[in-house]
Amino acid sequence: MDKSMIAELYLSFAAIFQRPNQDVSDHLEEFIDLWSEVIPEIDELVQKLSAFCHQFPPGEQRLNALWEHYIPLFETGSVEASPYASVYFGEEGLVLGKEAFDVKQFYATCGYAMGEESVELPDHLAVELEFCALLARNGQDEALKDFEKRHLTPFLTSILPRIKNSYRPVYSEVATILEVRQLNLQKEGDFVG
């Protein structure tokens, strides 16, 4: 798989796991098409996602449906799946722990810095996926393998089951698709694709 396709895959997953916005909501069908073309054995998940798209056509209603499930899953109340890696790897289970610092250091080592205006913390799921897309797009294959091994894969192993078991439309299916993608990479023995 070429580096632009790998980058596109990572960006599509990052888009879903960031806070819902109209642009992502309106292009959900394109992400579904991409995943169904590139990732084998996800037909049932694609059908569920397509049914969601049919039930909630592009526009405000779909965006609101995404928000309805995103907020309890990632943001408020008894959060079902914290989107921050530090929560899973720190002794206290708190946001902005050592993992956030380690990830930010990895970004800097690869020549990337998070600006002061950044909305999310460095160890947010969407930020880590977007970083992998940057590495793939720029041909930084060794750095991508290293980041996946040290940071992303352990994080996905912790968070994806929580998202899947939430049974929240779109998010549960996309977490399962990302899990299938990761398992396929491990079977190939090549974390880059």
Backbone as ProteinMPNN parsed JSONL, in Angstrom:
{"seq_chain_A": "MDKSMIAELYLSFAAIFQRPNQDVSDHLEEFIDLWSEVIPEIDELVQKLSAFCHQFPPGEQRLNALWEHYIPLFETGSVEASPYASVYFGEEGLVLGKEAFDVKQFYATCGYAMGEESVELPDHLAVELEFCALLARNGQDEALKDFEKRHLTPFLTSILPRIKNSYRPVYSEVATILEVRQLNLQKEGDFVG", "coords_chain_A": {"N_chain_A": [[0.851, -1.168, 0.0], [0.607, 2.191, -0.866], [2.265, 5.202, 0.381], [0.611, 7.478, 0.385], [-1.97, 6.431, 0.5], [-1.921, 5.121, 2.952], [-1.583, 7.339, 4.6], [-4.001, 8.65, 4.045], [-5.84, 6.825, 5.119], [-5.175, 6.941, 7.89], [-5.812, 9.649, 8.329], [-8.571, 9.613, 7.863], [-9.536, 8.078, 9.998], [-8.66, 9.683, 12.109], [-10.231, 11.941, 11.66], [-12.823, 11.033, 12.292], [-12.6, 10.553, 15.032], [-12.129, 13.001, 16.152], [-13.651, 15.964, 17.589], [-17.028, 16.186, 16.593], [-17.789, 17.68, 13.439], [-19.199, 19.69, 10.809], [-18.039, 19.287, 8.289], [-16.718, 16.765, 8.399], [-18.917, 15.193, 9.076], [-20.511, 15.492, 6.773], [-18.981, 14.15, 4.906], [-18.901, 11.502, 5.52], [-19.747, 9.243, 4.056], [-17.734, 9.051, 2.11], [-15.522, 8.297, 3.625], [-16.39, 5.781, 4.443], [-16.486, 4.469, 1.964], [-13.737, 4.473, 1.341], [-12.677, 2.87, 3.444], [-13.992, 0.442, 2.913], [-12.878, -0.248, 0.488], [-10.184, -0.679, 1.055], [-9.804, -2.164, 3.405], [-10.158, -5.447, 4.256], [-12.905, -7.732, 4.959], [-14.972, -6.284, 6.307], [-17.613, -5.945, 5.701], [-20.146, -6.169, 7.045], [-19.933, -4.164, 8.948], [-19.676, -1.94, 7.306], [-22.201, -1.96, 6.176], [-23.765, -1.292, 8.44], [-22.799, 1.293, 8.973], [-23.528, 2.545, 6.587], [-26.298, 2.347, 6.797], [-26.725, 4.081, 8.938], [-25.963, 6.479, 7.69], [-27.95, 6.629, 5.771], [-30.212, 6.86, 7.385], [-29.647, 9.275, 8.639], [-29.242, 11.781, 6.722], [-26.686, 13.832, 5.081], [-26.015, 16.857, 6.79], [-27.485, 19.012, 9.296], [-28.952, 17.303, 10.995], [-27.564, 14.842, 10.926], [-25.101, 15.648, 11.978], [-25.884, 16.407, 14.552], [-26.696, 13.893, 15.493], [-24.243, 12.573, 15.592], [-22.943, 14.132, 17.551], [-24.59, 13.526, 19.713], [-23.767, 10.998, 20.455], [-21.021, 11.213, 20.672], [-20.43, 12.935, 22.846], [-21.165, 11.61, 25.434], [-19.516, 9.437, 25.113], [-16.843, 10.365, 24.892], [-16.544, 12.843, 26.305], [-18.212, 13.958, 28.584], [-19.791, 13.478, 31.842], [-19.811, 10.157, 33.108], [-17.402, 9.322, 31.419], [-17.174, 7.165, 28.692], [-15.049, 6.215, 27.172], [-12.155, 7.486, 27.484], [-10.456, 9.808, 25.425], [-7.745, 10.199, 25.713], [-4.452, 9.098, 25.912], [-2.883, 9.135, 28.24], [-4.616, 8.616, 30.344], [-4.9, 5.868, 30.35], [-2.358, 4.885, 30.778], [-1.1, 6.077, 32.915], [-0.383, 6.105, 36.446], [-2.305, 7.302, 38.05], [-4.435, 7.573, 36.352], [-5.062, 9.921, 35.022], [-5.661, 12.782, 32.897], [-3.23, 14.363, 30.789], [-0.793, 13.223, 31.603], [2.332, 11.426, 32.023], [2.477, 10.035, 29.578], [1.396, 11.846, 27.726], [3.389, 13.799, 27.71], [5.555, 12.222, 26.772], [4.641, 11.535, 24.203], [4.44, 14.055, 23.023], [7.147, 14.743, 23.049], [8.093, 12.83, 21.239], [6.882, 13.736, 18.897], [8.292, 16.157, 18.585], [10.898, 15.188, 18.24], [10.65, 14.12, 15.729], [10.409, 16.356, 14.252], [8.112, 17.88, 14.452], [5.883, 20.173, 15.945], [3.485, 20.995, 18.395], [1.318, 23.643, 18.195], [0.672, 26.612, 20.181], [-1.971, 27.272, 19.939], [-3.277, 24.918, 19.666], [-6.06, 22.791, 19.887], [-6.417, 20.337, 21.087], [-4.871, 17.975, 23.361], [-1.561, 16.476, 23.203], [-1.71, 13.665, 23.354], [-4.2, 12.878, 22.513], [-6.532, 10.774, 20.897], [-7.29, 11.358, 18.175], [-5.287, 13.185, 17.487], [-2.941, 11.655, 17.663], [-3.448, 9.794, 15.625], [-3.567, 11.507, 13.432], [-0.944, 12.44, 13.434], [0.395, 10.084, 12.71], [-0.516, 9.952, 10.085], [0.802, 12.17, 8.993], [3.487, 11.328, 9.236], [3.422, 9.067, 7.545], [2.672, 10.227, 5.083], [4.897, 11.846, 4.631], [6.873, 10.033, 4.218], [8.288, 9.006, 6.393], [8.96, 6.343, 7.368], [10.319, 4.644, 9.259], [10.111, 6.135, 11.616], [7.336, 6.14, 11.828], [6.779, 3.395, 12.221], [8.069, 3.07, 14.672], [6.642, 4.892, 16.316], [4.072, 3.806, 16.189], [4.537, 1.321, 17.418], [5.509, 2.019, 20.005], [3.648, 3.868, 21.022], [1.019, 4.307, 19.662], [-0.182, 1.706, 19.065], [-0.303, 0.372, 21.67], [-2.069, 2.203, 22.893], [-4.356, 2.046, 21.228], [-5.009, -0.608, 21.735], [-5.947, -0.4, 24.3], [-8.061, 1.516, 24.177], [-9.825, 0.98, 21.975], [-11.453, -1.397, 22.468], [-13.161, -0.366, 24.454], [-14.531, 1.657, 23.089], [-15.776, 0.142, 21.101], [-17.416, -1.517, 22.689], [-19.211, 0.289, 23.619], [-21.262, 0.495, 21.932], [-22.105, 2.635, 20.452], [-23.502, 4.27, 17.721], [-21.745, 4.618, 14.664], [-19.207, 5.326, 15.97], [-18.588, 2.946, 17.383], [-18.566, 1.102, 15.267], [-16.532, 2.186, 13.639], [-14.35, 2.013, 15.365], [-14.12, -0.757, 15.467], [-13.472, -1.276, 12.793], [-10.987, 0.035, 12.646], [-9.61, -1.545, 14.445], [-9.634, -4.008, 13.062], [-8.045, -3.241, 10.919], [-5.594, -2.761, 12.252], [-5.072, -5.359, 13.197], [-4.755, -6.699, 10.765], [-2.426, -5.458, 9.855], [-0.608, -6.414, 11.741], [-0.667, -9.137, 11.147], [0.474, -9.078, 8.646], [2.963, -8.417, 9.408], [4.144, -6.022, 9.092], [4.144, -2.882, 10.11], [3.719, -0.595, 8.644], [2.24, -1.073, 6.319]], "CA_chain_A": [[0.0, 0.0, 0.0], [1.48, 3.36, -0.96], [2.243, 6.07, 1.557], [-0.528, 8.404, 0.366], [-3.145, 5.679, 0.935], [-1.764, 4.933, 4.393], [-1.871, 8.65, 5.204], [-5.438, 8.897, 3.913], [-6.511, 5.984, 6.109], [-4.986, 7.535, 9.214], [-6.579, 10.899, 8.402], [-10.002, 9.307, 7.954], [-9.809, 7.666, 11.373], [-8.484, 10.879, 12.948], [-11.396, 12.813, 11.462], [-13.971, 10.489, 13.023], [-12.404, 10.606, 16.479], [-12.08, 14.368, 16.669], [-14.989, 16.47, 17.901], [-17.807, 16.225, 15.346], [-17.945, 18.942, 12.721], [-20.041, 19.527, 9.625], [-17.258, 18.77, 7.16], [-16.558, 15.321, 8.583], [-20.259, 14.618, 9.016], [-20.976, 15.483, 5.384], [-18.139, 13.283, 4.076], [-18.844, 10.169, 6.123], [-19.853, 8.216, 2.997], [-16.43, 8.909, 1.451], [-14.685, 7.489, 4.515], [-16.899, 4.409, 4.364], [-16.006, 3.929, 0.685], [-12.297, 4.236, 1.477], [-12.444, 1.698, 4.3], [-14.467, -0.788, 2.263], [-11.946, -0.565, -0.602], [-8.829, -0.979, 1.51], [-9.76, -3.067, 4.553], [-11.014, -6.616, 4.0], [-13.721, -8.368, 5.99], [-15.724, -5.327, 7.122], [-18.885, -5.723, 5.012], [-21.247, -5.958, 7.994], [-19.726, -2.841, 9.546], [-19.994, -0.966, 6.252], [-23.67, -1.92, 6.081], [-24.272, -0.536, 9.585], [-22.462, 2.704, 8.758], [-24.359, 3.024, 5.476], [-27.657, 2.501, 7.331], [-26.694, 5.333, 9.71], [-25.94, 7.577, 6.714], [-29.274, 6.678, 5.146], [-31.137, 7.358, 8.401], [-29.298, 10.674, 8.906], [-28.573, 12.35, 5.549], [-25.773, 14.93, 5.399], [-26.65, 18.079, 7.279], [-27.537, 19.266, 10.734], [-29.479, 16.148, 11.712], [-26.473, 13.866, 11.083], [-24.127, 16.219, 12.908], [-26.464, 16.29, 15.891], [-26.657, 12.473, 15.876], [-22.858, 12.279, 15.974], [-22.709, 14.768, 18.85], [-25.365, 12.805, 20.729], [-23.008, 9.828, 20.894], [-19.639, 11.602, 20.964], [-20.312, 13.574, 24.163], [-21.023, 10.66, 26.548], [-18.426, 8.505, 24.841], [-15.518, 10.962, 25.063], [-16.384, 14.147, 26.944], [-18.838, 14.357, 29.844], [-20.376, 12.441, 32.681], [-18.868, 9.046, 33.291], [-16.882, 9.124, 30.067], [-17.097, 5.737, 28.384], [-13.733, 5.899, 26.598], [-11.372, 8.72, 27.439], [-9.651, 9.837, 24.208], [-6.369, 10.568, 26.054], [-3.632, 7.933, 26.253], [-2.396, 9.236, 29.621], [-5.6, 8.021, 31.253], [-4.713, 4.421, 30.357], [-0.994, 4.481, 31.093], [-0.605, 6.708, 34.131], [-0.772, 5.468, 37.707], [-3.5, 7.961, 38.578], [-5.502, 7.571, 35.363], [-5.413, 11.318, 34.764], [-5.296, 13.427, 31.633], [-1.984, 15.13, 30.774], [0.222, 12.513, 32.362], [3.631, 11.18, 31.4], [2.306, 9.623, 28.175], [1.214, 13.066, 26.927], [4.72, 14.382, 27.584], [6.355, 11.344, 25.911], [4.149, 11.664, 22.828], [4.846, 15.395, 22.548], [8.587, 14.645, 22.79], [8.254, 12.058, 20.007], [6.539, 14.666, 17.809], [9.403, 17.098, 18.434], [12.032, 14.438, 17.702], [10.384, 13.923, 14.294], [10.369, 17.664, 13.602], [6.764, 18.459, 14.518], [5.558, 20.802, 17.22], [2.083, 21.402, 18.551], [1.251, 25.076, 18.449], [-0.022, 27.08, 21.382], [-3.403, 27.349, 19.645], [-3.808, 23.568, 19.501], [-7.288, 22.564, 20.646], [-6.317, 19.068, 21.805], [-3.613, 17.58, 23.975], [-0.789, 15.654, 22.265], [-2.019, 12.232, 23.404], [-5.591, 12.641, 22.097], [-6.599, 9.736, 19.86], [-7.292, 11.956, 16.838], [-3.981, 13.819, 17.258], [-1.973, 10.592, 17.387], [-3.743, 9.252, 14.291], [-3.167, 12.525, 12.45], [0.515, 12.413, 13.409], [0.769, 8.929, 11.884], [-0.77, 10.34, 8.696], [1.914, 13.043, 8.594], [4.681, 10.498, 9.057], [3.233, 8.242, 6.343], [2.695, 11.109, 3.903], [6.25, 12.376, 4.428], [7.815, 8.933, 4.005], [9.068, 8.746, 7.602], [8.5, 4.989, 7.673], [10.898, 4.134, 10.506], [9.486, 6.877, 12.721], [5.96, 5.659, 11.919], [6.829, 2.08, 12.865], [8.454, 3.265, 16.069], [5.534, 5.533, 17.024], [2.997, 2.811, 16.306], [4.928, 0.295, 18.382], [5.685, 2.563, 21.354], [2.553, 4.7, 21.511], [-0.32, 4.142, 19.094], [-0.74, 0.357, 19.223], [-0.767, 0.147, 23.049], [-3.227, 3.059, 23.135], [-5.501, 1.447, 20.534], [-5.348, -1.842, 22.44], [-6.697, -0.006, 25.494], [-9.265, 2.317, 23.948], [-10.773, 0.464, 20.979], [-12.506, -2.243, 23.055], [-14.119, 0.487, 25.166], [-15.386, 2.315, 22.095], [-16.597, -0.924, 20.502], [-18.406, -1.998, 23.654], [-20.185, 1.347, 23.913], [-22.333, 0.281, 20.954], [-22.544, 3.931, 19.946], [-23.47, 4.273, 16.255], [-20.588, 5.145, 13.951], [-17.965, 5.193, 16.721], [-18.354, 1.532, 17.646], [-18.2, 0.452, 13.994], [-15.228, 2.685, 13.184], [-13.347, 1.412, 16.25], [-13.944, -2.139, 15.026], [-12.745, -1.219, 11.516], [-9.598, 0.366, 12.961], [-9.051, -2.74, 15.071], [-9.387, -4.957, 11.969], [-6.883, -2.707, 10.189], [-4.407, -3.022, 13.057], [-4.821, -6.806, 13.186], [-4.225, -7.038, 9.441], [-1.035, -5.015, 9.815], [0.192, -7.338, 12.542], [-0.567, -10.396, 10.393], [1.442, -8.848, 7.563], [4.282, -8.254, 9.992], [4.668, -4.743, 8.644], [3.276, -1.86, 10.685], [3.477, 0.499, 7.712], [1.169, -1.424, 5.394]], "C_chain_A": [[0.9, 1.235, 0.0], [1.259, 4.326, 0.201], [1.073, 7.049, 1.553], [-1.813, 7.704, 0.814], [-3.1, 5.441, 2.44], [-2.097, 6.233, 5.119], [-3.362, 8.946, 5.162], [-6.243, 8.068, 4.922], [-6.399, 6.582, 7.51], [-5.799, 8.823, 9.368], [-8.073, 10.639, 8.539], [-10.379, 8.881, 9.369], [-9.68, 8.859, 12.33], [-9.705, 11.786, 12.849], [-12.599, 12.33, 12.269], [-13.808, 10.692, 14.525], [-12.119, 12.005, 17.019], [-13.508, 14.818, 16.973], [-15.769, 16.602, 16.597], [-17.886, 17.63, 14.752], [-18.665, 18.656, 11.405], [-19.285, 18.903, 8.462], [-17.1, 17.255, 7.245], [-17.908, 14.623, 8.452], [-20.736, 14.471, 7.573], [-20.181, 14.554, 4.477], [-18.026, 11.86, 4.618], [-18.921, 9.062, 5.07], [-18.519, 7.984, 2.294], [-15.476, 8.081, 2.311], [-15.096, 6.018, 4.435], [-16.424, 3.745, 3.08], [-14.524, 3.589, 0.759], [-12.04, 2.969, 2.283], [-12.868, 0.416, 3.608], [-13.553, -1.201, 1.11], [-10.636, -1.143, -0.094], [-8.763, -2.053, 2.592], [-10.698, -4.243, 4.299], [-11.855, -6.994, 5.216], [-14.484, -7.389, 6.886], [-17.113, -5.051, 6.534], [-20.043, -5.418, 5.96], [-21.154, -4.57, 8.64], [-20.06, -1.733, 8.554], [-21.506, -0.844, 6.099], [-24.276, -1.113, 7.227], [-24.002, 0.959, 9.422], [-23.31, 3.311, 7.646], [-25.801, 3.23, 5.928], [-27.76, 3.781, 8.158], [-26.752, 6.526, 8.756], [-27.294, 7.745, 6.035], [-30.298, 7.27, 6.123], [-30.92, 8.84, 8.683], [-28.536, 11.23, 7.711], [-27.635, 13.491, 5.949], [-26.549, 16.186, 5.805], [-26.688, 18.121, 8.783], [-28.006, 18.043, 11.529], [-28.385, 15.093, 11.941], [-25.45, 14.386, 12.088], [-24.63, 16.104, 14.339], [-26.448, 14.84, 16.389], [-25.24, 12.069, 16.296], [-22.534, 12.874, 17.341], [-23.393, 14.0, 19.968], [-24.58, 11.62, 21.29], [-21.572, 10.172, 21.268], [-19.498, 12.093, 22.409], [-20.228, 12.553, 25.298], [-19.868, 9.667, 26.35], [-17.083, 9.096, 25.251], [-15.418, 12.17, 25.991], [-16.995, 14.356, 28.317], [-19.443, 13.19, 30.602], [-19.356, 11.37, 32.982], [-18.416, 8.629, 31.897], [-16.652, 7.641, 29.812], [-15.729, 5.307, 27.861], [-12.934, 7.19, 26.486], [-10.473, 8.703, 26.2], [-8.18, 10.174, 24.45], [-5.583, 9.36, 26.541], [-3.163, 7.958, 27.697], [-3.328, 8.577, 30.617], [-5.352, 6.518, 31.4], [-3.336, 3.993, 30.867], [-0.424, 5.11, 32.345], [-1.122, 5.995, 35.369], [-2.098, 6.021, 38.215], [-4.676, 7.923, 37.609], [-5.988, 8.962, 35.024], [-4.975, 11.776, 33.379], [-3.994, 14.206, 31.846], [-0.916, 14.517, 31.68], [1.5, 12.336, 31.566], [3.501, 10.801, 29.923], [2.122, 10.835, 27.268], [2.56, 13.739, 26.679], [5.573, 13.565, 26.62], [5.942, 11.461, 24.445], [4.579, 13.005, 22.237], [6.34, 15.421, 22.227], [8.852, 13.881, 21.489], [7.946, 12.952, 18.807], [7.726, 15.585, 17.53], [10.625, 16.421, 17.825], [11.895, 14.247, 16.183], [10.247, 15.251, 13.539], [9.004, 18.334, 13.604], [6.541, 19.043, 15.91], [4.083, 21.152, 17.242], [2.079, 22.874, 18.925], [0.484, 25.399, 19.71], [-1.535, 27.084, 21.187], [-4.047, 25.971, 19.467], [-4.993, 23.348, 20.443], [-7.161, 21.328, 21.533], [-4.934, 18.868, 22.398], [-2.882, 16.614, 23.044], [-1.171, 14.18, 22.245], [-3.498, 11.94, 23.13], [-5.569, 11.653, 20.936], [-6.512, 10.333, 18.458], [-5.946, 12.582, 16.499], [-2.938, 12.76, 16.929], [-2.194, 9.984, 16.003], [-3.325, 10.235, 13.197], [-1.642, 12.585, 12.329], [1.016, 11.246, 12.561], [0.551, 9.228, 10.401], [0.348, 11.235, 8.176], [3.179, 12.241, 8.324], [4.584, 9.668, 7.783], [3.356, 9.094, 5.082], [4.112, 11.59, 3.581], [7.307, 11.29, 4.295], [8.705, 8.633, 5.197], [8.675, 7.372, 8.159], [9.036, 4.443, 8.994], [10.292, 4.833, 11.709], [8.05, 6.406, 12.916], [5.917, 4.303, 12.622], [7.113, 2.221, 14.354], [7.304, 3.879, 16.875], [4.379, 4.561, 17.227], [3.316, 1.804, 17.41], [4.934, 0.845, 19.81], [4.439, 3.256, 21.897], [1.179, 4.307, 20.971], [-0.915, 2.758, 19.357], [-1.141, 0.065, 20.668], [-2.009, 0.982, 23.394], [-4.474, 2.457, 22.486], [-5.959, 0.166, 21.234], [-6.186, -1.543, 23.689], [-8.038, 0.637, 25.177], [-10.269, 1.673, 22.999], [-11.814, -0.491, 21.572], [-13.564, -1.427, 23.801], [-15.083, 1.16, 24.196], [-16.323, 1.288, 21.463], [-17.725, -1.331, 21.429], [-19.401, -0.932, 24.088], [-21.427, 1.175, 23.044], [-22.913, 1.604, 20.459], [-22.414, 3.927, 18.426], [-22.274, 5.068, 15.726], [-19.307, 4.863, 14.742], [-17.619, 3.728, 17.003], [-17.897, 0.814, 16.374], [-16.815, 0.897, 13.523], [-14.115, 2.134, 14.071], [-13.074, -0.032, 15.836], [-13.174, -2.189, 13.706], [-11.271, -0.914, 11.76], [-8.903, -0.828, 13.614], [-8.733, -3.805, 14.017], [-8.154, -4.533, 11.18], [-5.593, -3.008, 10.955], [-4.058, -4.508, 13.083], [-4.249, -7.253, 11.854], [-2.768, -6.615, 9.309], [-0.137, -5.965, 10.593], [0.373, -8.677, 11.832], [0.461, -10.279, 9.275], [2.851, -8.727, 8.096], [4.919, -6.948, 9.618], [3.724, -3.655, 9.12], [2.98, -0.717, 9.733], [2.414, 0.15, 6.695], [1.607, -2.113, 4.177]], "O_chain_A": [[1.849, 1.312, 0.78], [0.243, 4.287, 0.895], [0.586, 7.417, 2.622], [-2.662, 8.332, 1.447], [-4.12, 5.547, 3.122], [-2.804, 6.228, 6.126], [-3.925, 9.44, 6.139], [-7.21, 8.558, 5.505], [-7.394, 6.714, 8.223], [-6.403, 9.058, 10.414], [-8.766, 11.364, 9.253], [-11.425, 9.281, 9.881], [-10.488, 9.021, 13.245], [-10.157, 12.335, 13.854], [-13.313, 13.138, 12.863], [-14.786, 10.975, 15.218], [-11.892, 12.172, 18.218], [-14.465, 14.116, 16.644], [-15.228, 17.081, 15.6], [-18.03, 18.623, 15.465], [-18.724, 17.513, 10.953], [-19.836, 18.079, 7.732], [-17.327, 16.549, 6.262], [-18.021, 13.588, 7.796], [-21.3, 13.442, 7.202], [-20.648, 14.203, 3.394], [-17.143, 11.105, 4.21], [-18.229, 8.051, 5.186], [-18.202, 6.855, 1.922], [-14.715, 7.263, 1.794], [-14.248, 5.128, 4.367], [-16.004, 2.588, 3.098], [-14.104, 2.531, 0.289], [-11.279, 2.1, 1.859], [-12.174, -0.596, 3.705], [-13.467, -2.387, 0.789], [-10.044, -2.005, -0.743], [-7.771, -2.775, 2.685], [-11.904, -4.051, 4.143], [-11.548, -6.619, 6.348], [-14.63, -7.63, 8.085], [-17.72, -4.025, 6.843], [-20.831, -4.508, 5.705], [-22.163, -3.898, 8.848], [-20.652, -0.717, 8.918], [-22.028, 0.255, 5.915], [-25.203, -0.332, 7.009], [-24.869, 1.788, 9.698], [-23.757, 4.453, 7.75], [-26.457, 4.178, 5.495], [-28.767, 4.487, 8.089], [-27.503, 7.474, 8.988], [-27.728, 8.864, 5.758], [-31.143, 8.077, 5.735], [-31.873, 9.578, 8.935], [-27.307, 11.16, 7.681], [-27.774, 14.055, 7.034], [-27.59, 16.514, 5.235], [-26.002, 17.354, 9.459], [-27.501, 17.786, 12.622], [-28.293, 14.519, 13.026], [-24.988, 13.639, 12.95], [-23.872, 15.739, 15.237], [-26.213, 14.592, 17.572], [-25.065, 11.31, 17.249], [-21.929, 12.215, 18.186], [-22.831, 13.845, 21.053], [-24.717, 11.282, 22.465], [-20.969, 9.49, 22.096], [-18.56, 11.712, 23.109], [-19.28, 12.621, 26.08], [-19.323, 9.133, 27.316], [-16.272, 8.418, 25.883], [-14.318, 12.503, 26.432], [-16.314, 14.913, 29.177], [-19.585, 12.082, 30.085], [-18.163, 11.653, 33.099], [-18.97, 7.715, 31.287], [-16.018, 6.951, 30.61], [-15.302, 4.174, 28.079], [-13.037, 7.902, 25.487], [-9.799, 7.705, 25.942], [-7.441, 10.412, 23.495], [-6.002, 8.678, 27.477], [-3.054, 6.904, 28.324], [-2.877, 8.036, 31.628], [-5.575, 5.961, 32.475], [-3.169, 2.866, 31.335], [0.649, 4.707, 32.796], [-2.175, 5.359, 35.337], [-2.919, 5.276, 38.751], [-5.805, 8.212, 38.006], [-7.174, 9.171, 34.769], [-4.047, 11.23, 32.782], [-3.703, 14.65, 32.956], [-0.232, 15.221, 32.424], [1.721, 13.011, 30.561], [4.328, 11.206, 29.106], [2.64, 10.85, 26.151], [2.837, 14.195, 25.57], [6.24, 14.127, 25.751], [6.791, 11.484, 23.555], [5.025, 13.075, 21.092], [6.756, 16.045, 21.251], [9.742, 14.252, 20.724], [8.67, 12.926, 17.812], [8.118, 15.77, 16.378], [11.312, 17.01, 16.991], [12.888, 14.217, 15.456], [10.0, 15.263, 12.333], [8.77, 19.263, 12.83], [6.961, 18.47, 16.916], [3.508, 21.554, 16.23], [2.76, 23.291, 19.862], [-0.256, 24.57, 20.24], [-2.292, 26.92, 22.144], [-5.234, 25.876, 19.151], [-4.935, 23.672, 21.629], [-7.741, 21.283, 22.618], [-3.962, 19.505, 21.992], [-3.51, 15.996, 22.185], [-0.979, 13.508, 21.232], [-3.991, 10.868, 23.481], [-4.677, 11.703, 20.089], [-5.733, 9.853, 17.635], [-5.506, 12.519, 15.351], [-2.134, 12.945, 16.015], [-1.233, 9.693, 15.292], [-2.793, 9.833, 12.162], [-1.115, 12.765, 11.231], [1.955, 11.402, 11.78], [1.342, 8.806, 9.557], [0.792, 11.075, 7.039], [3.856, 12.445, 7.317], [5.55, 9.574, 7.026], [4.055, 8.728, 4.137], [4.483, 11.724, 2.415], [8.502, 11.584, 4.262], [9.781, 8.058, 5.027], [8.135, 7.257, 9.26], [8.286, 3.844, 9.765], [9.991, 4.191, 12.715], [7.592, 6.284, 14.052], [5.102, 4.095, 13.52], [6.477, 1.574, 15.186], [7.022, 3.438, 17.989], [3.783, 4.501, 18.302], [2.46, 1.48, 18.233], [4.418, 0.201, 20.723], [4.197, 3.236, 23.104], [0.273, 4.007, 21.748], [-2.048, 2.657, 19.828], [-2.238, -0.451, 20.886], [-2.895, 0.512, 24.107], [-5.525, 2.368, 23.121], [-7.156, -0.108, 21.315], [-7.033, -2.346, 24.081], [-9.04, 0.342, 25.828], [-11.473, 1.815, 23.212], [-12.983, -0.395, 21.198], [-14.744, -1.775, 23.772], [-16.287, 1.227, 24.442], [-17.518, 1.538, 21.311], [-18.868, -1.473, 20.996], [-20.331, -1.219, 24.842], [-22.508, 1.655, 23.386], [-24.085, 1.673, 20.09], [-21.347, 3.618, 17.894], [-21.871, 6.075, 16.309], [-18.402, 4.214, 14.216], [-16.462, 3.33, 16.868], [-16.959, 0.018, 16.403], [-16.019, 0.078, 13.064], [-13.035, 1.818, 13.569], [-11.927, -0.478, 15.852], [-12.317, -3.053, 13.523], [-10.401, -1.533, 11.148], [-7.727, -1.082, 13.352], [-7.676, -4.435, 14.074], [-7.322, -5.364, 10.817], [-4.611, -3.46, 10.366], [-2.886, -4.874, 13.001], [-3.354, -8.097, 11.816], [-1.964, -7.333, 8.715], [0.968, -6.284, 10.153], [1.443, -9.282, 11.906], [1.209, -11.213, 8.985], [3.822, -8.904, 7.36], [6.123, -6.774, 9.804], [2.62, -3.517, 8.593], [2.067, 0.067, 9.992], [1.721, 1.058, 6.236], [0.782, -2.453, 3.329]]}, "name": "protein", "num_of_chains": 1, "seq": "MDKSMIAELYLSFAAIFQRPNQDVSDHLEEFIDLWSEVIPEIDELVQKLSAFCHQFPPGEQRLNALWEHYIPLFETGSVEASPYASVYFGEEGLVLGKEAFDVKQFYATCGYAMGEESVELPDHLAVELEFCALLARNGQDEALKDFEKRHLTPFLTSILPRIKNSYRPVYSEVATILEVRQLNLQKEGDFVG"}
